[in-house]
Amino acid sequence: MLTNAEVWKVCRALPGSTDQVQWENDRVFKVGGKMFACTGLKKSQPFSFKVETHRFLELTDQPGVRPAPYLARFHWVQVIPGECLLSDAEVRGLLRNSHALVLSGLSGKKQREILDK
């Protein structure tokens, strides 16, 4: 399972991605000022990200994946390292998809600014 440092690396490589420490104990990744992923600051803490509506129930039925606290109503899941059976490649893909979902919700102008950099 990916460590938080590996999650950070994936998220930071995405177009227009920014990150900051927020709420004292979380590293939050944003695109266009909107969150697409959130991790703890330590190595193997749970991390969360947005998923497509139709994948939410499918993913949260799997071991080690649960509705993300405070964000589940917006179709965010939380991955528990050590319990999750998703492959590293699947998690990387889901993180990239989270970024794409949030990016697609931005205005066309904002999307072009981010993608043209």
C-alpha positions as CSV (number, residue, x, y, z in Angstrom):
1,M,0.0,0.0,0.0
2,L,1.2,3.5,-0.8
3,T,2.6,5.5,2.0
4,N,1.6,9.1,2.5
5,A,4.9,10.3,1.0
6,E,4.1,8.2,-2.1
7,V,0.6,9.7,-2.2
8,W,2.1,13.2,-2.0
9,K,4.4,12.4,-4.9
10,V,1.5,11.3,-7.1
11,C,-0.6,14.3,-6.2
12,R,2.1,16.9,-6.6
13,A,2.9,15.6,-10.1
14,L,-0.7,16.5,-11.3
15,P,-1.3,19.7,-13.3
16,G,-2.0,22.7,-11.2
17,S,-1.7,20.8,-8.0
18,T,-0.9,22.7,-4.8
19,D,-0.6,21.4,-1.2
20,Q,-0.6,22.9,2.2
21,V,-0.9,21.8,5.8
22,Q,-4.4,22.5,7.0
23,W,-6.3,21.8,10.2
24,E,-2.9,21.3,12.0
25,N,-2.5,17.6,11.1
26,D,-3.5,17.2,7.4
27,R,-1.8,17.8,4.1
28,V,-4.4,19.0,1.7
29,F,-4.0,18.8,-2.1
30,K,-5.9,21.2,-4.3
31,V,-6.4,22.1,-7.9
32,G,-7.9,25.5,-8.7
33,G,-8.3,26.1,-5.0
34,K,-10.6,23.0,-4.6
35,M,-9.5,19.9,-2.6
36,F,-9.0,16.6,-4.4
37,A,-7.0,14.6,-1.8
38,C,-6.1,14.8,1.9
39,T,-3.6,12.8,4.0
40,G,-2.2,12.8,7.4
41,L,1.3,14.1,8.0
42,K,2.7,10.8,9.2
43,K,3.8,7.8,7.1
44,S,0.9,5.4,7.2
45,Q,-2.1,7.4,8.2
46,P,-5.4,7.1,6.3
47,F,-5.8,9.3,3.3
48,S,-8.9,10.5,1.4
49,F,-10.0,11.5,-2.1
50,K,-13.0,12.2,-4.2
51,V,-14.5,9.4,-6.4
52,E,-17.1,9.2,-9.0
53,T,-20.6,8.9,-7.6
54,H,-21.2,5.5,-9.2
55,R,-17.9,4.1,-7.7
56,F,-18.5,5.3,-4.1
57,L,-20.5,2.3,-2.9
58,E,-18.4,-0.2,-4.9
59,L,-15.2,1.1,-3.3
60,T,-16.6,1.5,0.3
61,D,-17.7,-2.2,0.1
62,Q,-14.0,-3.2,-0.1
63,P,-11.9,-3.9,3.0
64,G,-9.9,-0.9,4.1
65,V,-11.9,1.7,2.2
66,R,-14.7,3.6,4.0
67,P,-16.7,6.7,3.6
68,A,-14.4,9.7,4.4
69,P,-15.4,11.5,7.6
70,Y,-17.1,14.8,6.9
71,L,-16.7,14.4,3.1
72,A,-18.7,11.2,2.3
73,R,-21.7,13.1,1.2
74,F,-19.5,14.6,-1.5
75,H,-18.4,11.0,-2.5
76,W,-15.1,11.0,-0.8
77,V,-13.5,7.7,0.4
78,Q,-10.9,7.1,3.0
79,V,-8.2,4.5,2.5
80,I,-6.8,2.7,5.5
81,P,-3.2,1.6,4.8
82,G,-2.6,-2.0,6.0
83,E,-6.3,-2.9,5.6
84,C,-6.9,-1.8,2.0
85,L,-6.7,-4.5,-0.7
86,L,-6.5,-2.1,-3.7
87,S,-3.2,-2.3,-5.6
88,D,-0.9,0.7,-5.7
89,A,-1.7,1.1,-9.4
90,E,-5.4,1.3,-8.6
91,V,-4.9,3.9,-5.8
92,R,-2.7,6.0,-8.1
93,G,-5.4,5.9,-10.8
94,L,-8.1,6.9,-8.3
95,L,-5.9,9.8,-7.1
96,R,-5.5,11.0,-10.7
97,N,-9.2,10.5,-11.3
98,S,-10.0,12.6,-8.2
99,H,-7.9,15.4,-9.6
100,A,-9.6,15.1,-13.0
101,L,-13.1,15.2,-11.3
102,V,-12.3,18.4,-9.4
103,L,-10.6,20.0,-12.3
104,S,-13.6,19.3,-14.5
105,G,-15.8,21.1,-12.0
106,L,-13.8,24.3,-12.5
107,S,-14.8,27.0,-15.0
108,G,-13.5,26.5,-18.5
109,K,-11.2,29.5,-18.2
110,K,-9.7,28.1,-15.0
111,Q,-9.2,24.7,-16.5
112,R,-7.4,26.2,-19.5
113,E,-5.2,28.3,-17.2
114,I,-4.2,25.2,-15.3
115,L,-3.7,22.9,-18.3
116,D,-1.8,25.4,-20.4
117,K,0.9,25.9,-17.9
